[in-house]
Protein backbone atom coordinates (compact mmCIF):
# COMPACT_ATOMS: atom_id res chain seq x y z
CA UNK A 1 0.00 0.00 0.00
CA UNK A 2 1.31 3.46 -0.84
CA UNK A 3 0.42 6.89 0.58
CA UNK A 4 -2.26 7.56 -2.05
CA UNK A 5 -3.98 4.22 -1.40
CA UNK A 6 -3.90 4.81 2.36
CA UNK A 7 -5.40 8.29 1.97
CA UNK A 8 -8.08 6.97 -0.40
CA UNK A 9 -8.99 4.20 2.03
CA UNK A 10 -9.19 6.55 5.03
CA UNK A 11 -10.77 9.60 3.31
CA UNK A 12 -14.42 8.48 3.56
CA UNK A 13 -13.91 7.41 7.17
CA UNK A 14 -12.41 10.79 8.07
CA UNK A 15 -15.24 12.62 6.29
CA UNK A 16 -17.83 10.59 8.17
CA UNK A 17 -16.19 11.42 11.50
CA UNK A 18 -16.00 15.12 10.61
CA UNK A 19 -19.69 15.13 9.68
CA UNK A 20 -20.74 13.01 12.66
CA UNK A 21 -18.20 13.17 15.53
CA UNK A 22 -20.23 10.69 17.59
CA UNK A 23 -19.60 8.02 14.93
CA UNK A 24 -15.90 8.11 15.82
CA UNK A 25 -16.49 7.14 19.45
CA UNK A 26 -16.32 3.38 19.75
CA UNK A 27 -16.12 1.24 22.89
CA UNK A 28 -13.58 -1.55 22.68
CA UNK A 29 -14.17 -4.47 25.04
CA UNK A 30 -12.20 -7.32 26.49
CA UNK A 31 -13.61 -10.19 28.49
CA UNK A 32 -12.04 -12.95 30.54
CA UNK A 33 -13.24 -15.91 32.55
CA UNK A 34 -11.89 -16.92 35.95
CA UNK A 35 -13.83 -20.19 35.85
CA UNK A 36 -10.81 -22.45 35.52
CA UNK A 37 -8.38 -24.16 37.83
CA UNK A 38 -5.37 -22.39 39.22
CA UNK A 39 -4.73 -18.69 39.49
CA UNK A 40 -5.42 -17.78 35.89
CA UNK A 41 -7.83 -15.85 33.68
CA UNK A 42 -8.89 -16.94 30.19
CA UNK A 43 -9.08 -13.92 27.90
CA UNK A 44 -10.95 -13.92 24.60
CA UNK A 45 -8.72 -12.07 22.15
CA UNK A 46 -11.09 -12.21 19.21
CA UNK A 47 -8.73 -14.51 17.35
CA UNK A 48 -7.74 -17.01 20.02
CA UNK A 49 -7.95 -17.73 23.71
CA UNK A 50 -5.15 -16.44 25.91
CA UNK A 51 -4.63 -17.69 29.44
CA UNK A 52 -3.02 -15.18 31.77
CA UNK A 53 -1.52 -16.21 35.08
CA UNK A 54 0.96 -15.18 37.71
CA UNK A 55 4.42 -14.08 36.61
CA UNK A 56 7.16 -16.42 37.86
CA UNK A 57 8.44 -13.54 40.04
CA UNK A 58 5.16 -13.79 41.98
CA UNK A 59 4.99 -17.59 42.15
CA UNK A 60 3.61 -18.42 38.71
CA UNK A 61 4.71 -21.40 36.66
CA UNK A 62 5.57 -19.35 33.59
CA UNK A 63 3.20 -21.47 31.51
CA UNK A 64 0.52 -18.77 31.34
CA UNK A 65 0.88 -15.32 29.82
CA UNK A 66 1.89 -12.50 32.13
CA UNK A 67 -0.47 -9.53 31.99
CA UNK A 68 2.49 -7.14 32.19
CA UNK A 69 4.03 -8.80 29.14
CA UNK A 70 0.67 -8.57 27.39
CA UNK A 71 0.55 -4.81 28.10
CA UNK A 72 4.00 -4.37 26.56
CA UNK A 73 3.01 -6.60 23.63
CA UNK A 74 -0.07 -4.46 23.03
CA UNK A 75 2.16 -1.37 23.05
CA UNK A 76 4.57 -2.98 20.56
CA UNK A 77 1.72 -4.09 18.30
CA UNK A 78 0.01 -0.70 18.30
CA UNK A 79 3.26 1.22 17.88
CA UNK A 80 4.36 -1.07 15.03
CA UNK A 81 1.08 -0.68 13.15
CA UNK A 82 1.10 3.07 13.73
CA UNK A 83 4.73 3.34 12.58
CA UNK A 84 3.97 1.44 9.37
CA UNK A 85 0.86 3.53 8.71
CA UNK A 86 2.65 6.82 9.29
CA UNK A 87 5.67 5.69 7.24
CA UNK A 88 3.31 4.93 4.38
CA UNK A 89 1.51 8.27 4.73
CA UNK A 90 4.67 10.40 4.85
CA UNK A 91 6.47 8.20 2.32
CA UNK A 92 9.34 6.95 4.46
CA UNK A 93 10.50 3.66 2.94
CA UNK A 94 11.22 1.06 5.62
CA UNK A 95 13.24 -1.97 4.54
CA UNK A 96 13.25 -3.59 7.98
CA UNK A 97 12.55 -2.80 11.57
CA UNK A 98 11.75 -3.94 15.07
CA UNK A 99 9.73 -2.38 17.86
CA UNK A 100 10.90 -3.04 21.41
CA UNK A 101 9.11 -2.21 24.66
CA UNK A 102 10.70 -2.74 28.05
CA UNK A 103 9.19 -2.04 31.43
CA UNK A 104 10.59 -2.06 34.95
CA UNK A 105 8.56 -3.57 37.80
CA UNK A 106 9.37 -3.98 41.48
CA UNK A 107 7.41 -7.05 42.53
CA UNK A 108 7.65 -6.13 46.21
CA UNK A 109 4.67 -3.83 45.58
CA UNK A 110 2.58 -6.50 43.85
CA UNK A 111 3.27 -9.05 46.58
CA UNK A 112 2.67 -6.58 49.42
CA UNK A 113 6.19 -7.11 50.75
CA UNK A 114 6.73 -3.36 51.02
CA UNK A 115 3.65 -1.13 51.30
CA UNK A 116 5.68 1.87 50.10
CA UNK A 117 6.71 0.20 46.84
CA UNK A 118 4.33 1.18 44.02
CA UNK A 119 2.43 -1.54 42.18
CA UNK A 120 2.90 -1.43 38.43
CA UNK A 121 5.51 -0.32 35.97
CA UNK A 122 7.90 2.33 37.24
CA UNK A 123 9.15 3.02 33.71
CA UNK A 124 8.33 1.87 30.19
CA UNK A 125 10.71 2.40 27.30
CA UNK A 126 9.62 2.10 23.65
CA UNK A 127 12.29 1.86 20.96
CA UNK A 128 12.18 1.60 17.17
CA UNK A 129 15.07 0.21 15.14
CA UNK A 130 14.44 0.78 11.44
CA UNK A 131 16.24 0.10 8.20
CA UNK A 132 15.78 3.05 5.87
CA UNK A 133 17.73 5.50 3.77
CA UNK A 134 15.33 8.35 4.60
CA UNK A 135 16.93 11.59 5.84
CA UNK A 136 17.00 12.26 9.59
CA UNK A 137 14.33 14.97 9.40
CA UNK A 138 11.92 12.41 7.90
CA UNK A 139 12.77 9.95 10.70
CA UNK A 140 12.18 12.67 13.29
CA UNK A 141 8.75 13.33 11.74
CA UNK A 142 8.03 9.59 11.64
CA UNK A 143 8.80 9.24 15.34
CA UNK A 144 6.82 12.36 16.29
CA UNK A 145 3.72 11.25 14.38
CA UNK A 146 3.96 7.64 15.53
CA UNK A 147 4.11 8.82 19.13
CA UNK A 148 1.20 11.20 18.54
CA UNK A 149 -1.13 8.66 16.91
CA UNK A 150 -0.33 5.43 18.77
CA UNK A 151 -3.44 4.69 20.86
CA UNK A 152 -1.79 2.40 23.39
CA UNK A 153 1.23 4.68 23.87
CA UNK A 154 -0.96 7.75 24.38
CA UNK A 155 -3.22 5.81 26.77
CA UNK A 156 -0.27 4.74 28.91
CA UNK A 157 1.37 8.17 28.74
CA UNK A 158 -1.74 10.18 29.60
CA UNK A 159 -3.39 7.85 32.11
CA UNK A 160 -7.10 7.87 31.24
CA UNK A 161 -9.86 8.04 33.81
CA UNK A 162 -10.36 4.49 35.05
CA UNK A 163 -13.16 3.08 37.16
CA UNK A 164 -13.78 -0.32 38.67
CA UNK A 165 -16.97 -1.97 39.94
CA UNK A 166 -17.98 -5.36 41.24
CA UNK A 167 -21.38 -7.01 41.25
CA UNK A 168 -22.65 -10.35 42.36
CA UNK A 169 -23.92 -12.69 39.60
N, CA, C and O of each residue as an XYZ file, in Angstrom:
676
protein
N       0.850     -1.180      0.000
C       0.000      0.000      0.000
C       0.894      1.241      0.000
O       1.875      1.303      0.740
N       0.554      2.217     -0.824
C       1.314      3.458     -0.838
C       0.489      4.569     -0.180
O      -0.641      4.343      0.252
N       1.068      5.765     -0.111
C       0.421      6.886      0.578
C      -0.923      7.240     -0.053
O      -1.881      7.536      0.662
N      -1.005      7.214     -1.370
C      -2.260      7.559     -2.046
C      -3.352      6.541     -1.729
O      -4.502      6.914     -1.495
N      -2.994      5.258     -1.722
C      -3.980      4.217     -1.403
C      -4.455      4.333      0.049
O      -5.638      4.150      0.339
N      -3.535      4.633      0.944
C      -3.897      4.807      2.358
C      -4.848      5.985      2.526
O      -5.863      5.877      3.214
N      -4.519      7.110      1.895
C      -5.396      8.294      1.969
C      -6.772      8.003      1.386
O      -7.789      8.401      1.954
N      -6.800      7.303      0.242
C      -8.075      6.971     -0.404
C      -8.913      6.062      0.490
O     -10.132      6.220      0.571
N      -8.271      5.119      1.154
C      -8.988      4.203      2.033
C      -9.557      4.934      3.254
O     -10.673      4.650      3.690
N      -8.784      5.874      3.800
C      -9.192      6.555      5.025
C     -10.044      7.796      4.787
O     -10.717      8.251      5.711
N     -10.040      8.354      3.591
C     -10.767      9.600      3.312
C     -12.251      9.532      3.660
O     -12.743     10.427      4.346
N     -12.991      8.508      3.217
C     -14.424      8.480      3.561
C     -14.662      8.300      5.058
O     -15.645      8.805      5.600
N     -13.778      7.592      5.710
C     -13.913      7.408      7.166
C     -13.716      8.751      7.867
O     -14.490      9.113      8.753
N     -12.683      9.483      7.468
C     -12.410     10.790      8.066
C     -13.564     11.760      7.820
O     -13.954     12.509      8.716
N     -14.102     11.745      6.616
C     -15.239     12.622      6.287
C     -16.454     12.288      7.156
O     -17.138     13.182      7.655
N     -16.708     11.009      7.325
C     -17.834     10.591      8.170
C     -17.658     11.096      9.596
O     -18.609     11.585     10.206
N     -16.452     10.981     10.125
C     -16.185     11.422     11.496
C     -16.252     12.938     11.634
O     -16.638     13.452     12.684
N     -15.879     13.650     10.582
C     -16.003     15.117     10.608
C     -17.467     15.516     10.605
O     -17.873     16.425     11.329
N     -18.258     14.834      9.791
C     -19.690     15.133      9.682
C     -20.459     14.680     10.917
O     -21.412     15.341     11.330
N     -20.058     13.570     11.505
C     -20.744     13.009     12.664
C     -19.707     12.571     13.693
O     -19.331     11.399     13.725
N     -19.233     13.503     14.544
C     -18.199     13.167     15.526
C     -18.560     11.992     16.431
O     -17.672     11.265     16.876
N     -19.844     11.795     16.709
C     -20.228     10.689     17.587
C     -19.951      9.325     16.947
O     -19.796      8.330     17.654
N     -19.889      9.277     15.625
C     -19.603      8.016     14.929
C     -18.169      7.547     15.174
O     -17.860      6.369     14.991
N     -17.304      8.453     15.584
C     -15.904      8.114     15.823
C     -15.665      7.547     17.212
O     -14.580      7.035     17.489
N     -16.650      7.627     18.084
C     -16.492      7.137     19.451
C     -16.975      5.693     19.513
O     -18.163      5.408     19.362
N     -16.040      4.806     19.736
C     -16.321      3.378     19.753
C     -15.800      2.800     21.065
O     -14.721      3.175     21.522
N     -16.548      1.904     21.661
C     -16.118      1.242     22.892
C     -15.517     -0.111     22.543
O     -16.196     -0.990     22.013
N     -14.237     -0.264     22.849
C     -13.578     -1.551     22.683
C     -13.780     -2.334     23.972
O     -13.827     -1.748     25.053
N     -13.901     -3.649     23.866
C     -14.166     -4.465     25.042
C     -13.230     -5.665     25.085
O     -12.801     -6.180     24.052
N     -12.935     -6.084     26.270
C     -12.198     -7.319     26.492
C     -12.926     -8.070     27.591
O     -13.494     -7.462     28.498
N     -12.908     -9.386     27.508
C     -13.610    -10.193     28.491
C     -12.768    -11.403     28.831
O     -12.124    -11.988     27.961
N     -12.775    -11.774     30.096
C     -12.042    -12.946     30.540
C     -12.867    -13.749     31.515
O     -13.781    -13.226     32.152
N     -12.541    -15.021     31.628
C     -13.238    -15.913     32.552
C     -12.274    -16.417     33.605
O     -11.156    -16.828     33.294
N     -12.717    -16.384     34.861
C     -11.894    -16.917     35.955
C     -12.393    -18.296     36.376
O     -12.017    -18.808     37.430
N     -13.245    -18.889     35.541
C     -13.832    -20.195     35.850
C     -12.938    -21.316     35.346
O     -13.350    -22.112     34.502
N     -11.734    -21.382     35.853
C     -10.814    -22.454     35.522
C      -9.949    -22.728     36.744
O      -9.958    -21.967     37.712
N      -9.213    -23.809     36.685
C      -8.376    -24.161     37.826
C      -7.134    -23.292     37.865
O      -6.694    -22.758     36.846
N      -6.584    -23.162     39.048
C      -5.371    -22.390     39.216
C      -5.655    -20.903     39.274
O      -6.798    -20.464     39.149
N      -4.615    -20.152     39.462
C      -4.728    -18.692     39.494
C      -4.460    -18.209     38.083
O      -3.326    -17.905     37.714
N      -5.534    -18.145     37.299
C      -5.419    -17.777     35.887
C      -6.723    -17.153     35.416
O      -7.759    -17.286     36.067
N      -6.662    -16.476     34.289
C      -7.832    -15.850     33.678
C      -7.768    -16.110     32.180
O      -6.774    -15.781     31.533
N      -8.827    -16.700     31.625
C      -8.895    -16.945     30.194
C      -9.457    -15.705     29.514
O     -10.563    -15.264     29.827
N      -8.698    -15.149     28.588
C      -9.084    -13.923     27.903
C      -9.400    -14.236     26.449
O      -8.618    -14.884     25.754
N     -10.563    -13.763     25.998
C     -10.947    -13.921     24.603
C     -10.321    -12.780     23.806
O     -10.657    -11.614     24.014
N      -9.417    -13.117     22.902
C      -8.716    -12.074     22.155
C      -9.419    -11.706     20.860
O      -9.026    -10.742     20.203
N     -10.437    -12.441     20.482
C     -11.090    -12.205     19.205
C     -10.555    -13.140     18.138
O     -11.255    -13.442     17.171
N      -9.344    -13.593     18.299
C      -8.729    -14.512     17.348
C      -8.390    -15.846     18.010
O      -8.353    -16.882     17.346
N      -8.148    -15.816     19.296
C      -7.738    -17.014     20.022
C      -8.076    -16.823     21.492
O      -8.629    -15.798     21.891
N      -7.742    -17.808     22.270
C      -7.951    -17.729     23.706
C      -6.588    -17.616     24.357
O      -5.708    -18.437     24.096
N      -6.399    -16.624     25.192
C      -5.147    -16.445     25.907
C      -5.403    -16.707     27.385
O      -6.411    -16.265     27.937
N      -4.490    -17.422     28.019
C      -4.627    -17.694     29.442
C      -3.526    -16.931     30.167
O      -2.337    -17.183     29.973
N      -3.950    -15.997     31.002
C      -3.015    -15.184     31.772
C      -2.920    -15.737     33.185
O      -3.917    -16.167     33.764
N      -1.730    -15.722     33.726
C      -1.517    -16.209     35.084
C      -0.466    -15.385     35.794
O      -0.049    -14.330     35.315
N      -0.053    -15.874     36.926
C       0.960    -15.182     37.714
C       2.315    -15.228     37.014
O       2.681    -16.235     36.409
N       3.046    -14.135     37.105
C       4.420    -14.084     36.610
C       5.275    -14.957     37.534
O       4.996    -15.039     38.730
N       6.304    -15.604     37.002
C       7.160    -16.416     37.865
C       7.736    -15.643     39.065
O       8.007    -16.240     40.107
N       7.921    -14.339     38.927
C       8.441    -13.537     40.041
C       7.434    -13.399     41.175
O       7.774    -12.918     42.256
N       6.181    -13.824     40.927
C       5.159    -13.791     41.977
C       4.659    -15.195     42.309
O       3.642    -15.349     42.986
N       5.370    -16.220     41.833
C       4.991    -17.591     42.145
C       4.365    -18.350     41.007
O       4.009    -19.516     41.179
N       4.215    -17.742     39.854
C       3.610    -18.423     38.711
C       4.541    -19.445     38.086
O       5.753    -19.433     38.303
N       3.941    -20.328     37.306
C       4.711    -21.399     36.661
C       5.457    -20.922     35.422
O       6.429    -21.545     34.995
N       5.000    -19.821     34.851
C       5.571    -19.347     33.593
C       4.888    -19.947     32.377
O       5.226    -19.617     31.240
N       3.914    -20.842     32.620
C       3.198    -21.473     31.511
C       2.106    -20.569     30.956
O       1.766    -20.656     29.776
N       1.554    -19.701     31.804
C       0.519    -18.773     31.343
C       1.168    -17.447     30.951
O       2.311    -17.162     31.307
N       0.413    -16.656     30.214
C       0.879    -15.324     29.823
C       0.881    -14.400     31.028
O       0.015    -14.498     31.896
N       1.839    -13.519     31.076
C       1.891    -12.502     32.130
C       1.177    -11.258     31.611
O       1.438    -10.810     30.494
N       0.290    -10.708     32.410
C      -0.465     -9.526     31.992
C       0.454     -8.340     31.706
O       0.175     -7.548     30.806
N       1.534     -8.210     32.453
C       2.493     -7.139     32.188
C       3.136     -7.295     30.824
O       3.306     -6.318     30.095
N       3.496     -8.533     30.479
C       4.035     -8.798     29.142
C       2.994     -8.472     28.080
O       3.318     -7.909     27.034
N       1.735     -8.830     28.358
C       0.665     -8.565     27.392
C       0.483     -7.061     27.171
O       0.207     -6.624     26.053
N       0.637     -6.272     28.236
C       0.555     -4.811     28.097
C       1.666     -4.313     27.178
O       1.422     -3.512     26.276
N       2.883     -4.788     27.413
C       4.002     -4.373     26.562
C       3.816     -4.876     25.129
O       4.164     -4.174     24.180
N       3.277     -6.072     24.967
C       3.013     -6.601     23.633
C       1.957     -5.772     22.905
O       2.063     -5.541     21.701
N       0.938     -5.326     23.641
C      -0.073     -4.458     23.030
C       0.554     -3.134     22.592
O       0.221     -2.606     21.531
N       1.458     -2.604     23.408
C       2.159     -1.368     23.048
C       2.991     -1.584     21.795
O       2.955     -0.761     20.881
N       3.739     -2.678     21.740
C       4.569     -2.976     20.563
C       3.699     -3.128     19.321
O       4.017     -2.583     18.264
N       2.602     -3.867     19.449
C       1.722     -4.092     18.301
C       1.142     -2.781     17.790
O       1.171     -2.514     16.589
N       0.619     -1.966     18.689
C       0.013     -0.699     18.298
C       1.061      0.244     17.711
O       0.827      0.880     16.683
N       2.203      0.328     18.360
C       3.264      1.218     17.878
C       3.786      0.760     16.516
O       4.091      1.587     15.657
N       3.887     -0.554     16.320
C       4.355     -1.068     15.033
C       3.388     -0.770     13.905
O       3.797     -0.360     12.819
N       2.097     -0.978     14.162
C       1.078     -0.682     13.151
C       1.041      0.815     12.856
O       0.942      1.229     11.701
N       1.120      1.615     13.907
C       1.103      3.074     13.733
C       2.326      3.529     12.947
O       2.210      4.348     12.036
N       3.495      3.003     13.294
C       4.726      3.343     12.580
C       4.602      3.031     11.094
O       4.944      3.860     10.251
N       4.113      1.831     10.773
C       3.967      1.444      9.365
C       2.964      2.333      8.641
O       3.183      2.711      7.490
N       1.866      2.667      9.311
C       0.859      3.529      8.706
C       1.416      4.925      8.450
O       1.239      5.480      7.366
N       2.080      5.481      9.438
C       2.654      6.821      9.293
C       3.762      6.809      8.237
O       3.853      7.731      7.427
N       4.601      5.773      8.241
C       5.674      5.686      7.240
C       5.088      5.668      5.831
O       5.633      6.280      4.912
N       3.982      4.966      5.676
C       3.310      4.927      4.378
C       2.778      6.310      4.023
O       2.956      6.781      2.899
N       2.126      6.959      4.983
C       1.508      8.268      4.734
C       2.529      9.356      4.404
O       2.282     10.194      3.537
N       3.674      9.347      5.090
C       4.673     10.402      4.853
C       5.784      9.933      3.912
O       6.793     10.613      3.727
N       5.570      8.755      3.326
C       6.473      8.201      2.320
C       7.916      8.047      2.808
O       8.867      8.530      2.193
N       8.030      7.345      3.951
C       9.342      6.950      4.460
C       9.485      5.455      4.184
O       8.812      4.644      4.821
N      10.348      5.082      3.250
C      10.504      3.662      2.935
C      11.241      2.924      4.063
O      12.351      3.295      4.446
N      10.602      1.880      4.577
C      11.222      1.061      5.615
C      11.561     -0.293      5.008
O      10.684     -0.983      4.487
N      12.834     -0.674      5.074
C      13.242     -1.970      4.543
C      13.202     -3.055      5.614
O      13.083     -4.240      5.303
N      13.302     -2.647      6.865
C      13.253     -3.589      7.977
C      12.994     -2.789      9.244
O      13.042     -1.559      9.241
N      12.722     -3.496     10.308
C      12.547     -2.799     11.571
C      12.029     -3.697     12.676
O      11.415     -4.734     12.427
N      12.288     -3.277     13.888
C      11.754     -3.936     15.071
C      11.265     -2.872     16.037
O      11.768     -1.749     16.065
N      10.276     -3.251     16.822
C       9.731     -2.380     17.864
C       9.953     -3.111     19.179
O       9.591     -4.280     19.316
N      10.542     -2.425     20.135
C      10.896     -3.043     21.414
C      10.312     -2.215     22.550
O      10.499     -0.999     22.600
N       9.608     -2.871     23.454
C       9.109     -2.212     24.663
C       9.683     -2.943     25.861
O       9.674     -4.173     25.915
N      10.175     -2.189     26.805
C      10.700     -2.736     28.053
C      10.063     -1.973     29.200
O       9.836     -0.766     29.112
N       9.780     -2.684     30.269
C       9.190     -2.042     31.431
C       9.792     -2.576     32.710
O      10.070     -3.770     32.824
N       9.994     -1.692     33.674
C      10.587     -2.062     34.951
C       9.513     -2.162     36.028
O       8.721     -1.243     36.235
N       9.512     -3.311     36.708
C       8.565     -3.573     37.796
C       9.342     -3.937     39.053
O      10.386     -4.585     38.974
N       8.843     -3.528     40.202
C       9.374     -3.977     41.482
C       8.275     -4.829     42.111
O       7.277     -4.300     42.600
N       8.457     -6.128     42.098
C       7.414     -7.046     42.533
C       7.149     -7.008     44.032
O       6.208     -7.646     44.504
N       7.958     -6.275     44.789
C       7.651     -6.125     46.212
C       6.306     -5.436     46.399
O       5.588     -5.730     47.355
N       5.957     -4.516     45.489
C       4.667     -3.833     45.581
C       3.514     -4.778     45.302
O       2.532     -4.805     46.045
N       3.630     -5.555     44.231
C       2.583     -6.502     43.849
C       2.339     -7.549     44.932
O       1.197     -7.930     45.185
N       3.398     -8.005     45.560
C       3.270     -9.047     46.576
C       3.002     -8.491     47.975
O       2.847     -9.261     48.922
N       2.947     -7.176     48.116
C       2.674     -6.584     49.425
C       3.824     -6.736     50.402
O       3.623     -6.639     51.612
N       5.020     -6.972     49.899
C       6.195     -7.113     50.750
C       6.571     -5.771     51.361
O       6.994     -5.696     52.515
N       6.412     -4.715     50.571
C       6.733     -3.363     51.019
C       5.585     -2.446     50.608
O       5.387     -2.188     49.421
N       4.835     -1.959     51.583
C       3.647     -1.127     51.297
C       4.012      0.195     50.623
O       3.149      0.824     50.010
N       5.253      0.625     50.721
C       5.685      1.875     50.099
C       6.083      1.691     48.635
O       6.181      2.669     47.894
N       6.309      0.467     48.221
C       6.709      0.197     46.838
C       5.481      0.239     45.940
O       4.525     -0.499     46.174
N       5.489      1.088     44.920
C       4.327      1.179     44.021
C       4.078     -0.136     43.287
O       5.009     -0.889     43.003
N       2.827     -0.394     42.990
C       2.429     -1.538     42.178
C       2.360     -1.059     40.733
O       1.764     -0.020     40.450
N       2.952     -1.792     39.840
C       2.904     -1.430     38.427
C       4.270     -1.052     37.891
O       5.278     -1.081     38.596
N       4.263     -0.698     36.624
C       5.508     -0.318     35.968
C       6.004      1.022     36.488
O       5.246      1.988     36.575
N       7.277      1.069     36.830
C       7.904      2.329     37.238
C       8.346      3.110     36.002
O       8.360      4.341     36.003
N       8.703      2.382     34.957
C       9.151      3.019     33.714
C       8.903      2.066     32.563
O       9.079      0.854     32.691
N       8.490      2.629     31.431
C       8.330      1.871     30.193
C       9.116      2.600     29.114
O       9.006      3.816     28.957
N       9.909      1.837     28.377
C      10.708      2.401     27.295
C      10.276      1.753     25.981
O      10.185      0.529     25.886
N      10.011      2.573     24.977
C       9.620      2.105     23.650
C      10.707      2.532     22.673
O      11.107      3.695     22.642
N      11.183      1.572     21.871
C      12.288      1.857     20.957
C      11.980      1.276     19.575
O      11.454      0.169     19.455
N      12.312      2.032     18.549
C      12.181      1.597     17.167
C      13.570      1.486     16.567
O      14.392      2.391     16.711
N      13.827      0.380     15.898
C      15.069      0.209     15.144
C      14.648     -0.067     13.709
O      14.063     -1.110     13.416
N      14.947      0.874     12.812
C      14.436      0.776     11.442
C      15.558      0.826     10.406
O      16.556      1.529     10.564
N      15.355      0.058      9.352
C      16.237      0.097      8.200
C      15.607      1.011      7.163
O      14.517      0.735      6.661
N      16.292      2.094      6.844
C      15.783      3.054      5.868
C      16.914      3.964      5.416
O      17.899      4.164      6.127
N      16.752      4.505      4.231
C      17.725      5.501      3.769
C      17.113      6.902      3.806
O      17.660      7.836      3.219
N      15.992      7.048      4.485
C      15.332      8.354      4.595
C      16.211      9.311      5.397
O      16.941      8.882      6.291
N      16.145     10.603      5.080
C      16.934     11.586      5.839
C      16.439     11.699      7.280
O      15.297     11.353      7.582
N      17.305     12.183      8.160
C      17.003     12.256      9.592
C      15.751     13.081      9.877
O      14.987     12.734     10.778
N      15.523     14.161      9.136
C      14.329     14.971      9.401
C      13.036     14.188      9.127
O      12.018     14.418      9.780
N      13.082     13.270      8.166
C      11.919     12.410      7.902
C      11.738     11.401      9.039
O      10.611     11.102      9.432
N      12.852     10.877      9.565
C      12.769      9.948     10.698
C      12.250     10.651     11.948
O      11.480     10.077     12.717
N      12.676     11.895     12.144
C      12.177     12.675     13.286
C      10.671     12.870     13.175
O       9.953     12.752     14.168
N      10.189     13.170     11.966
C       8.751     13.331     11.739
C       8.029     12.002     11.958
O       6.958     11.965     12.563
N       8.615     10.919     11.468
C       8.027      9.590     11.635
C       7.868      9.250     13.115
O       6.819      8.749     13.521
N       8.875      9.508     13.911
C       8.802      9.240     15.345
C       7.760     10.126     16.019
O       6.964      9.651     16.829
N       7.769     11.407     15.685
C       6.819     12.360     16.285
C       5.370     11.951     15.997
O       4.530     11.956     16.897
N       5.085     11.600     14.752
C       3.720     11.249     14.379
C       3.310      9.872     14.909
O       2.150      9.658     15.262
N       4.253      8.952     14.963
C       3.959      7.637     15.528
C       3.609      7.785     17.006
O       2.641      7.193     17.484
N       4.382      8.561     17.710
C       4.108      8.819     19.130
C       2.742      9.493     19.296
O       1.972      9.138     20.189
N       2.455     10.445     18.448
C       1.199     11.203     18.542
C      -0.034     10.332     18.287
O      -1.057     10.502     18.950
N       0.054      9.401     17.332
C      -1.132      8.663     16.909
C      -1.237      7.234     17.445
O      -2.211      6.542     17.147
N      -0.271      6.782     18.217
C      -0.327      5.426     18.769
C      -1.270      5.411     19.974
O      -0.980      6.014     21.007
N      -2.389      4.724     19.831
C      -3.439      4.695     20.857
C      -2.930      4.137     22.187
O      -3.169      4.729     23.239
N      -2.243      3.023     22.144
C      -1.789      2.404     23.394
C      -0.725      3.266     24.062
O      -0.754      3.446     25.280
N       0.204      3.796     23.291
C       1.226      4.679     23.867
C       0.583      5.892     24.538
O       0.901      6.213     25.683
N      -0.313      6.558     23.830
C      -0.964      7.747     24.383
C      -1.796      7.411     25.614
O      -1.866      8.206     26.552
N      -2.431      6.234     25.620
C      -3.220      5.808     26.771
C      -2.328      5.618     27.993
O      -2.653      6.079     29.087
N      -1.208      4.942     27.799
C      -0.272      4.735     28.909
C       0.310      6.062     29.362
O       0.388      6.335     30.560
N       0.716      6.880     28.416
C       1.368      8.165     28.737
C       0.435      9.120     29.476
O       0.852      9.794     30.417
N      -0.824      9.178     29.053
C      -1.739     10.178     29.600
C      -2.633      9.677     30.722
O      -3.342     10.469     31.343
N      -2.612      8.382     30.992
C      -3.394      7.852     32.106
C      -4.859      8.245     32.068
O      -5.243      9.225     32.706
N      -5.689      7.513     31.341
C      -7.103      7.875     31.244
C      -7.830      7.686     32.568
O      -7.328      7.033     33.483
N      -8.997      8.259     32.651
C      -9.860      8.038     33.805
C     -10.228      6.552     33.803
O     -10.643      6.012     32.778
N     -10.077      5.909     34.933
C     -10.364      4.486     35.052
C     -11.310      4.285     36.228
O     -11.163      4.921     37.271
N     -12.269      3.406     36.053
C     -13.164      3.079     37.162
C     -13.251      1.563     37.290
O     -12.946      0.834     36.346
N     -13.660      1.104     38.439
C     -13.784     -0.323     38.667
C     -15.032     -0.572     39.514
O     -15.316      0.176     40.449
N     -15.760     -1.611     39.184
C     -16.965     -1.966     39.942
C     -16.954     -3.482     40.151
O     -16.193     -4.208     39.511
N     -17.793     -3.929     41.041
C     -17.979     -5.363     41.242
C     -19.445     -5.604     41.527
O     -20.073     -4.846     42.267
N     -19.996     -6.663     40.939
C     -21.378     -7.015     41.248
C     -21.485     -8.524     41.384
O     -20.718     -9.277     40.785
N     -22.398     -8.923     42.139
C     -22.650    -10.350     42.365
C     -23.476    -10.889     41.186
O     -24.406    -10.227     40.724
N     -23.133    -12.094     40.704
C     -23.925    -12.689     39.603
C     -24.620    -13.950     40.064
O     -25.328    -14.586     39.283
